[in-house]
Amino acid sequence: MVIGFGTLTFRLHECHGLKEKRKIIKSIIARSRNSFNAAIAEVDFNDMHQRAKIGFALVGNDRRTINSQMDKLYEFISRLELAEVTDMETEIHNI
């Protein structure tokens, strides 16, 4: 079994409050879960309205597949254009 996990950090330029931020982040999370069957949640910068960080995890049988899925997840979120992705950190482990 292979598990891939990581974080994506966002900048929300046009966001002027926490309520607006939550709406954007919830949309990113819901769309990502539906498209990739990933475990995903907001993990940092909870009280900052122009920054956000989400964590995600993917499980599979093949390291290359998990790596490809993580790349596709990053591309998918970037194409949503709801927030600017400023950083991505990933790790893949064989269990």
N, C-alpha and C positions, 0 to 999 in steps of 0.2 A: 504494500500500500504506500502511496505517495501523498503527502500533504503539502500544499503550497499556501503560504499566507503572506500578508503584507499590509501596507498602509498606503493611502493616497492622501496627500495634503492639498487643500484647495484655497484659492483666494476668490472671494465673492465681491467684486468691485462695486457693483450697483446695489448691494444689499445694505439697507439702512436700519435694520432692527433684527432682533433674535427671531421674531415670529416669521419674518420673510426668509431668514436663513433656514429655519426648520423646514419650511415648505420646500425649498430647493433641495436640501439634503435628503428629506424623505422621498422626494421624487427620484433622485439619483439612486438611492438605496432600493426602492421598489422596482424600478426598471432593471437594475442590475440583477437583483434576485430573480426576477422573472426570466431574464435572458440567459443567465449563467448558472442558476441553481446554486448560488454561492451563499455562504454565511457571511453577512455583512452588517456593520453597525457603525454609528458615529462613536469615536473613541477619544477625541481630544478637542480642545478649543471650544468647549460647550458654551461658554459665556462670552465668546468673541463673535460679533456679528459679521465680520468680513473674512474670517478664517474658519476652516473646518478640517477635520481629519477623520477618515473612515478606515476601518480595518476590515479585512476580508480573509476568507479561507476557502480553499477548494480541495477536494479529496478525489483521488483516482488511482488507477493502476500503473500509469506510465508517466515518468518524469517529463518527457517531451510534450505529452498532451497537457499536463498541468501548466507547464511553462507557456505553451501556446495559448491556453485559456486565460492565463494572467495577462498576457500581451493583448489579447482580444478584449478583455475587460477594460484595460486601460484605454484602448482605442475607442471602445464603445462609449465610455464615460466622457472622453475628450470630445467626441462627435456630438454629444448632447448639447454642448456649449451652454450649460447652465452655470458652470463655474470653471475657472482656470485651474488646471492641475499644475501645481508648482513643484511637487516632489512625489516620487513613488519609491517605496522600499519593498523588496520581496525576498522571500526565502523558500526553498524547497527542501523537504526532508523525506528520506525513505524510512518507513517504519516497519 
